[in-house]
Amino acid sequence: MTMPVMEPDLDASTLKTWARTIDDGPFSSLCWGERIAFDNPEAVALLGALAVWTERVRLVTTVMVPQLHDPVLLAKSLATGDLLSGGRLTVGVGIGGRREDYEAVGADPATQTMRGMAERVAVMKRVWAGEKVTDSVVPVGPAPLQMGGPRLLVGTIGPKTLRSAAAWADGLAGTTLDLDTDKQNEVYDVARAAWAQAGKPKPFLATSFWFALGDADAAREQVHRHLRRYMNWIPAEFVDAMAPTTGWAGTEDELVGVLKRFEDIGTDEVHLIPTSADVEQVRRVADVVEDFA
C-alpha cells in the first residue's frame, strides 16, 4: 500500500494513521514516492517518521530520484532510515519525470538519464559497503543494518532501462497505467532475461497502479480527480481523455480478480496507489488482500 503523499491538505495525524493502519494490516510493504516541485512531504524526512510509526511492514521508496540529491548524503540518510526501521528499507530509484524537480533543487537536467542515476547509485553502494569515498578520517556512516545496503529496485517501464539496470538493481518497481497484464509480463520477461544474462538471481518483480474502491461512477471520478491534480504538467484535456482507462476503480470482489491476474504472471508485489486520503480505502483493501498475505 502506498501512502497518500500526493493528496492535498495532509497533516501528521493523517499520515500517522495511514502508516499504522498499513502496518497493522496484511500488507507486505508501505510505499511512498518523491516529488520536489509539489506539495507532498519530503521523502527522506518522511522515512524517519515511518520508521518510528511502524514496526513490521517493509518500507519502500517508489521512487526516489538520486540525481536530486548529493549521493553521499542520500546514502547516509537512507542508511539511517534502515537503521531506525530495523533493516526494513527497500530503495526504489528512478530518473524522475519532471524537469521542474531538477530545476527546483539546482540539479543538472542533463543528468536525468539512466547513466546519471547509475553513477549515483554506485557511490551510494560504496558508502553502504563502508568504503571511504571522501578524504574524511573515517568512512561515512552509519552502516545500514542490511549488509551491503537496502535492496535496490529500478523504477521504469522501459526495456532498455531495465537491461542497463540489471548490473546493479535487485528488481523492478514498475507501473502500469492500463493494467494490461500481457504487456506487463513482456516487461517482466525483459527483466528475467537481463538478470539471467548478468548472472544474477531472479529479479524481484513489482508493479503499481492507481486505485479507488467504491461504486463504479464514484470510484472512477475519484481516480479522475486525483489525476487532474497530480498530472498538473499535462493539459487538462489530455488528462480527461486518459482518465477513463487509467488506473483501476471498482468493488472489492473486482479487485480480487485484478490481483489474481497479476499473481498469475509472477508479480511479487503490487504497490497500490491511493487516489484519496480517506483511510477507509486502506481498511477496505486490507480485507481484500488478506488472502494474498
Phi, psi and chi 1 to 4 in degrees:
 res  aa     phi    psi   chi1   chi2   chi3   chi4
   1 MET       -  134.5  177.8   59.7   65.9      -
   2 THR   -94.1  141.5  -56.5      -      -      -
   3 MET   -66.8  152.4  -65.8  -74.8  -72.0      -
   4 PRO   -83.2   48.6   34.5  -36.9      -      -
   5 VAL   -69.5  -17.9  -69.6      -      -      -
   6 MET   -97.4    9.3  -56.9  -56.5  173.9      -
   7 GLU   -87.6  155.1  -70.2  -61.3  -60.8      -
   8 PRO   -79.4  160.9   28.9  -34.7      -      -
   9 ASP    58.8   40.0  -55.6  -40.0      -      -
  10 LEU   -77.7  152.2  -64.7  173.3      -      -
  11 ASP  -137.6  173.7   56.4   26.6      -      -
  12 ALA   -61.5  -37.8      -      -      -      -
  13 SER   -63.6  -43.8  176.7      -      -      -
  14 THR   -63.2  -46.6  -61.0      -      -      -
  15 LEU   -63.3  -41.4  -67.9  167.7      -      -
  16 LYS   -65.6  -41.4 -174.6  175.7 -178.0  179.5
  17 THR   -62.1  -44.8  -61.8      -      -      -
  18 TRP   -60.2  -48.1  -91.2   72.8      -      -
  19 ALA   -59.7  -45.3      -      -      -      -
  20 ARG   -71.6  -33.0  -69.1 -165.9  166.0  169.5
  21 THR   -66.9  -41.4  -58.7      -      -      -
  22 ILE   -64.6  -43.5  -65.5  168.7      -      -
  23 ASP   -64.6  -35.1 -162.9   43.8      -      -
  24 ASP   -77.0  -18.3  -70.9  -17.3      -      -
  25 GLY   -88.8 -168.8      -      -      -      -
  26 PRO   -87.1    7.8   32.5  -34.3      -      -
  27 PHE   -68.5  143.1  -57.7  101.8      -      -
  28 SER   -85.6  -28.8   53.9      -      -      -
  29 SER  -141.3  151.2  -67.9      -      -      -
  30 LEU  -115.2  125.3  178.1  156.9      -      -
  31 CYS  -119.0  157.2  -49.1      -      -      -
  32 TRP  -159.5  151.2   72.2  103.1      -      -
  33 GLY  -111.1  179.1      -      -      -      -
  34 GLU  -122.7  132.0  176.4  173.2   53.6      -
  35 ARG  -138.1  155.4  -78.9  -69.9  -46.4  -84.6
  36 ILE  -107.0  -56.7  -58.9  -62.7      -      -
  37 ALA   -84.3   60.5      -      -      -      -
  38 PHE  -158.3  172.3 -157.5   68.5      -      -
  39 ASP  -101.0   27.1   58.5   -2.1      -      -
  40 ASN   -78.1  158.1   58.2  -61.6      -      -
  41 PRO   -63.6  147.7  -19.1   30.9      -      -
  42 GLU   -67.0  136.3 -164.1  -80.6  -37.8      -
  43 ALA   -67.6  -42.0      -      -      -      -
  44 VAL   -71.8  -41.6  173.7      -      -      -
  45 ALA   -61.0  -40.4      -      -      -      -
  46 LEU   -65.6  -35.2 -176.5   57.2      -      -
  47 LEU   -55.3  -43.6  167.3   58.1      -      -
  48 GLY   -60.3  -43.4      -      -      -      -
  49 ALA   -66.7  -43.1      -      -      -      -
  50 LEU   -64.2  -35.4  -66.5  170.7      -      -
  51 ALA   -61.4  -33.4      -      -      -      -
  52 VAL   -84.3  -37.6  173.6      -      -      -
  53 TRP   -74.9  -18.7  -70.9  -20.7      -      -
  54 THR  -120.4  161.5   63.1      -      -      -
  55 GLU  -129.7  -26.7  -63.6  179.8   -7.4      -
  56 ARG  -113.5  -49.0  176.1 -164.4   62.8   83.7
  57 VAL   -68.9  148.6   75.6      -      -      -
  58 ARG   -74.9  142.9 -167.6  147.3 -166.8   90.6
  59 LEU  -103.5  123.5  -54.3  177.8      -      -
  60 VAL  -130.6  121.0 -174.7      -      -      -
  61 THR   -82.5  123.6   65.7      -      -      -
  62 THR  -135.3   79.2   53.2      -      -      -
  63 VAL  -130.7  169.1  -65.4      -      -      -
  64 MET  -102.3  155.4  -66.4 -168.2   71.1      -
  65 VAL  -113.0  102.5 -179.3      -      -      -
  66 PRO   -58.2  -30.7  -25.2   34.9      -      -
  67 GLN   -67.2  -14.1  -62.0   94.2  -54.7      -
  68 LEU   -86.6    1.1  -58.3  178.7      -      -
  69 HIS  -134.4  156.2  -54.6  -94.8      -      -
  70 ASP   -68.1  126.3  176.0   89.6      -      -
  71 PRO   -65.3  -32.3   21.7  -32.2      -      -
  72 VAL   -69.4  -45.2  174.8      -      -      -
  73 LEU   -65.7  -39.1 -179.1   56.1      -      -
  74 LEU   -64.6  -41.8 -178.6   58.1      -      -
  75 ALA   -60.2  -41.9      -      -      -      -
  76 LYS   -64.8  -44.1 -176.6  179.5 -177.0   74.9
  77 SER   -62.3  -44.9  -62.3      -      -      -
  78 LEU   -70.4  -36.1  -65.8  173.0      -      -
  79 ALA   -63.1  -38.8      -      -      -      -
  80 THR   -63.2  -42.3  -58.1      -      -      -
  81 GLY   -62.3  -38.2      -      -      -      -
  82 ASP   -65.5  -40.2 -165.8   54.1      -      -
  83 LEU   -63.2  -49.5  175.0   68.5      -      -
  84 LEU   -65.3  -30.6  -65.9  175.9      -      -
  85 SER   -90.0    1.6   66.8      -      -      -
  86 GLY    73.9   31.0      -      -      -      -
  87 GLY    80.1   31.4      -      -      -      -
  88 ARG  -103.6   11.6  -69.1 -175.5  -74.4  125.3
  89 LEU   -92.3  134.9 -179.1   62.4      -      -
  90 THR  -120.5  136.0  -68.4      -      -      -
  91 VAL  -111.1  109.5  178.0      -      -      -
  92 GLY   -91.1  132.9      -      -      -      -
  93 VAL  -128.1  150.9  -65.8      -      -      -
  94 GLY  -151.9  174.3      -      -      -      -
  95 ILE   -85.3  -12.8   65.0  170.3      -      -
  96 GLY    82.5  147.8      -      -      -      -
  97 GLY  -103.7   -1.5      -      -      -      -
  98 ARG  -122.7  114.1  -56.3  -60.2  -51.8  130.9
  99 ARG   -59.5  -33.8 -177.3 -173.9  178.3   96.8
 100 GLU   -63.2  -27.4   63.8 -176.3    2.7      -
 101 ASP   -66.2  -40.6  -73.9  -12.5      -      -
 102 TYR   -63.1  -46.5  -79.1   72.1      -      -
 103 GLU   -66.2  -33.5  -67.4  171.7  -18.1      -
 104 ALA   -63.4  -30.7      -      -      -      -
 105 VAL  -108.4    7.9  -63.9      -      -      -
 106 GLY    74.6   20.3      -      -      -      -
 107 ALA   -80.4  151.3      -      -      -      -
 108 ASP   -78.0  115.4 -176.6   -2.2      -      -
 109 PRO   -59.8  -20.6  -23.7   34.1      -      -
 110 ALA   -66.7  -17.0      -      -      -      -
 111 THR   -88.2    4.4   65.0      -      -      -
 112 GLN   -78.1   60.9 -165.9  175.8    5.4      -
 113 THR  -139.8  164.6   62.5      -      -      -
 114 MET   -62.8  -37.9  -85.0  -59.2  -64.7      -
 115 ARG   -63.8  -44.0  178.9  176.3  179.6  176.9
 116 GLY   -59.8  -40.0      -      -      -      -
 117 MET   -69.7  -45.5  179.2  169.5   68.1      -
 118 ALA   -61.3  -36.3      -      -      -      -
 119 GLU   -63.9  -40.0  -72.2  173.0  -12.9      -
 120 ARG   -74.3  -36.5  -75.3  154.1 -178.9   79.2
 121 VAL   -62.0  -39.0  166.9      -      -      -
 122 ALA   -61.4  -40.2      -      -      -      -
 123 VAL   -65.0  -44.6  173.1      -      -      -
 124 MET   -59.7  -42.0  -69.7  162.0   57.4      -
 125 LYS   -66.3  -33.7  -66.3 -174.2   79.7  166.2
 126 ARG   -66.3  -41.7  -70.7  178.6   61.3 -157.4
 127 VAL   -61.0  -47.3  172.3      -      -      -
 128 TRP   -63.3  -27.2  -67.5  -22.3      -      -
 129 ALA   -80.8   -3.6      -      -      -      -
 130 GLY    85.6   12.7      -      -      -      -
 131 GLU   -74.9  153.2  -65.9 -177.5   29.9      -
 132 LYS   -85.9  112.6  -72.1 -176.1   65.5  173.7
 133 VAL  -103.5   -0.6  -63.2      -      -      -
 134 THR  -134.8 -178.4   73.5      -      -      -
 135 ASP   -88.9   21.6  -69.7  -29.2      -      -
 136 SER   -66.9  160.2   58.0      -      -      -
 137 VAL   -65.3  -41.3  175.5      -      -      -
 138 VAL  -124.9  159.7  -63.0      -      -      -
 139 PRO   -62.4  157.3  -20.7   32.3      -      -
 140 VAL   -69.0  128.1  173.4      -      -      -
 141 GLY  -130.4 -174.0      -      -      -      -
 142 PRO   -78.1  163.9   32.6  -37.6      -      -
 143 ALA   -74.1  139.2      -      -      -      -
 144 PRO   -65.5  151.9   22.9  -30.5      -      -
 145 LEU   -66.7  -35.1  -74.4 -168.6      -      -
 146 GLN   -78.5  124.0  -62.1  174.5   86.6      -
 147 MET   -59.2  127.3 -173.4  171.4  -64.5      -
 148 GLY    83.6   -7.2      -      -      -      -
 149 GLY   107.1  170.3      -      -      -      -
 150 PRO   -61.5  155.8  -19.9   30.7      -      -
 151 ARG   -59.7  139.3  178.6  164.5   60.4 -172.7
 152 LEU  -111.0  128.0  -73.6  166.5      -      -
 153 LEU  -116.5  141.4  -55.1  179.5      -      -
 154 VAL   -97.5  129.2   58.3      -      -      -
 155 GLY   -92.4  105.6      -      -      -      -
 156 THR  -164.9  162.6 -176.4      -      -      -
 157 ILE  -124.3    4.6   56.2  173.4      -      -
 158 GLY   -95.2  130.6      -      -      -      -
 159 PRO   -57.1  -42.6  -23.9   33.0      -      -
 160 LYS   -63.4  -42.0 -176.1  177.1  179.5 -178.8
 161 THR   -63.2  -42.7  -55.9      -      -      -
 162 LEU   -61.3  -44.8  -96.4  178.7      -      -
 163 ARG   -62.3  -40.3  -66.7 -173.3 -174.0  101.2
 164 SER   -72.5  -26.1   66.8      -      -      -
 165 ALA   -81.7  -13.4      -      -      -      -
 166 ALA   -59.0  -25.8      -      -      -      -
 167 ALA   -68.3  -28.0      -      -      -      -
 168 TRP  -129.0  -17.8   53.7  -96.7      -      -
 169 ALA   -91.1  157.9      -      -      -      -
 170 ASP   -99.5   -7.6  -59.2  -58.8      -      -
 171 GLY   172.3 -165.7      -      -      -      -
 172 LEU  -117.9  134.9  167.7   67.5      -      -
 173 ALA  -116.9   81.7      -      -      -      -
 174 GLY   -90.0 -173.2      -      -      -      -
 175 THR  -150.5  153.2 -168.7      -      -      -
 176 THR  -132.6  130.6  172.8      -      -      -
 177 LEU   -83.5  -39.5  -62.3 -178.8      -      -
 178 ASP  -109.0    2.3   58.6    6.6      -      -
 179 LEU    60.2   32.6  -77.9   71.6      -      -
 180 ASP   -81.8  105.7 -175.7  -35.0      -      -
 181 THR   -71.9  -25.6   49.3      -      -      -
 182 ASP   -65.2  -46.5  -71.2  -23.9      -      -
 183 LYS   -65.1  -38.6  -73.2 -165.3  -62.1 -172.0
 184 GLN   -63.7  -39.9 -175.4   67.0   69.2      -
 185 ASN   -67.4  -30.2 -160.4   36.9      -      -
 186 GLU   -63.4  -39.9  -70.5  173.8    5.6      -
 187 VAL   -64.3  -44.0  174.1      -      -      -
 188 TYR   -58.7  -41.0  -71.4  169.0      -      -
 189 ASP   -62.9  -37.6  -78.4  -16.9      -      -
 190 VAL   -61.5  -45.1  170.9      -      -      -
 191 ALA   -63.7  -45.9      -      -      -      -
 192 ARG   -58.5  -44.1  -67.3  177.0 -176.9  116.7
 193 ALA   -67.6  -41.2      -      -      -      -
 194 ALA   -66.2  -41.8      -      -      -      -
 195 TRP   -66.9  -39.9  -97.1 -112.5      -      -
 196 ALA   -63.8  -42.6      -      -      -      -
 197 GLN   -64.1  -31.7 -172.9  171.8    0.8      -
 198 ALA   -81.8    0.3      -      -      -      -
 199 GLY    72.0   28.8      -      -      -      -
 200 LYS  -110.1  159.1  -61.0  178.4   65.8  174.5
 201 PRO   -62.8  166.5  -17.6   28.6      -      -
 202 LYS   -50.3  135.0  172.2 -173.7  173.8  -64.3
 203 PRO   -72.8  150.3   27.9  -35.7      -      -
 204 PHE   -74.0  127.4 -175.7   85.3      -      -
 205 LEU  -114.8  111.2  -59.8  173.5      -      -
 206 ALA  -127.3  147.1      -      -      -      -
 207 THR  -136.1  172.2 -167.9      -      -      -
 208 SER  -146.1  157.0   61.8      -      -      -
 209 PHE  -157.6  153.4   54.6   82.3      -      -
 210 TRP   -68.4  146.3  -74.6  -67.7      -      -
 211 PHE  -142.9  158.1   82.4   92.1      -      -
 212 ALA  -148.7  130.1      -      -      -      -
 213 LEU   -98.6  134.7  -88.7  175.1      -      -
 214 GLY   154.2 -174.4      -      -      -      -
 215 ASP   -72.6  155.4   80.0   23.0      -      -
 216 ALA   -50.7  -53.0      -      -      -      -
 217 ASP   -67.1  -45.2  -69.4  -17.4      -      -
 218 ALA   -66.0  -40.8      -      -      -      -
 219 ALA   -67.3  -42.0      -      -      -      -
 220 ARG   -65.5  -36.5  179.3   48.5   62.7 -176.4
 221 GLU   -65.6  -34.8  175.7   56.4   29.4      -
 222 GLN   -63.8  -45.0  178.0  178.2  -54.9      -
 223 VAL   -60.7  -45.6  173.4      -      -      -
 224 HIS   -59.0  -44.5 -168.7  165.3      -      -
 225 ARG   -60.9  -43.8 -155.2  163.8   45.1 -118.2
 226 HIS   -62.8  -45.8  174.8   87.5      -      -
 227 LEU   -62.7  -39.7  -64.9  177.1      -      -
 228 ARG   -58.2  -40.6  -92.2  -77.7 -165.4  112.5
 229 ARG   -76.6  -49.1  169.2 -179.8  156.6   78.3
 230 TYR   -70.6  -43.4 -179.5   65.2      -      -
 231 MET   -87.0   51.9  -65.7 -174.9  165.3      -
 232 ASN   -73.4   -7.8   58.9    4.7      -      -
 233 TRP   -87.9   -8.2   67.4   90.9      -      -
 234 ILE  -102.8  136.3  -61.0  174.2      -      -
 235 PRO   -52.6  137.9  -27.8   35.5      -      -
 236 ALA   -55.3  -36.0      -      -      -      -
 237 GLU   -66.4  -29.8   59.6  -91.1   25.7      -
 238 PHE   -71.6  -42.0  -66.4  166.3      -      -
 239 VAL   -61.7  -43.0  177.6      -      -      -
 240 ASP   -60.4  -36.3  -66.7  -15.4      -      -
 241 ALA   -71.1  -35.0      -      -      -      -
 242 MET   -87.8  -20.1   65.5 -174.5  -73.3      -
 243 ALA   -56.7  -38.7      -      -      -      -
 244 PRO   -63.3  -20.7  -24.8   35.8      -      -
 245 THR  -120.6    9.0   56.5      -      -      -
 246 THR  -102.4  133.7  -62.1      -      -      -
 247 GLY    73.0 -166.8      -      -      -      -
 248 TRP  -134.1  141.0  176.2   87.2      -      -
 249 ALA  -141.5  132.3      -      -      -      -
 250 GLY   169.8 -158.8      -      -      -      -
 251 THR   -98.2  171.5   65.2      -      -      -
 252 GLU   -58.8  -45.0  -77.5   90.0  -20.0      -
 253 ASP   -62.2  -38.3  -72.9  -16.4      -      -
 254 GLU   -68.5  -34.2  -69.2  166.3  -22.6      -
 255 LEU   -65.4  -36.7 -178.8   56.6      -      -
 256 VAL   -56.0  -46.1  170.5      -      -      -
 257 GLY   -62.4  -40.3      -      -      -      -
 258 VAL   -63.0  -47.2  169.6      -      -      -
 259 LEU   -64.6  -36.0  -65.4  175.5      -      -
 260 LYS   -64.8  -36.7  -74.4 -172.4  179.0  -62.6
 261 ARG   -63.1  -40.8  -66.3 -153.6  -46.4  -89.0
 262 PHE   -71.2  -34.9  -79.1   96.1      -      -
 263 GLU   -61.5  -39.3 -177.4 -179.6   47.0      -
 264 ASP   -65.4  -24.6  -71.9  -15.4      -      -
 265 ILE   -95.8    8.5   62.7  169.6      -      -
 266 GLY    92.2   20.2      -      -      -      -
 267 THR   -68.3  127.8  -54.6      -      -      -
 268 ASP   -79.5  -38.6  -68.0  -56.7      -      -
 269 GLU  -145.7  143.1  -82.3 -169.4  -13.1      -
 270 VAL  -107.8  124.3  170.8      -      -      -
 271 HIS   -97.7   99.2  -60.8  150.1      -      -
 272 LEU   -73.5  134.1  -64.9  167.3      -      -
 273 ILE  -110.3  115.2  -52.1  170.8      -      -
 274 PRO   -72.6  153.7   28.0  -34.4      -      -
 275 THR  -117.5   20.5   52.3      -      -      -
 276 SER  -155.7  152.3  164.4      -      -      -
 277 ALA   -91.1    8.0      -      -      -      -
 278 ASP   -72.0  113.7 -177.9   -0.5      -      -
 279 VAL   -65.3  -17.6   75.0      -      -      -
 280 GLU   -61.6  -28.5  -75.4  -54.7  -47.2      -
 281 GLN   -60.7  -40.7  -68.3  -87.4  -61.5      -
 282 VAL   -67.0  -44.8 -176.6      -      -      -
 283 ARG   -62.6  -37.6  -65.8  178.9  177.4  131.0
 284 ARG   -68.8  -40.7  -68.6  173.7   65.9  177.8
 285 VAL   -66.0  -35.5  174.0      -      -      -
 286 ALA   -56.3  -39.6      -      -      -      -
 287 ASP   -65.2  -33.1  -68.1  -23.5      -      -
 288 VAL   -73.6  -46.0  172.1      -      -      -
 289 VAL   -84.1   -4.1  -56.5      -      -      -
 290 GLU   -56.5  -34.0 -164.0  163.4   12.0      -
 291 ASP   -72.2  -15.8  -69.3  -20.0      -      -
 292 PHE   -95.7   -8.8  -66.5   88.9      -      -
 293 ALA   -68.8      -      -      -      -      -
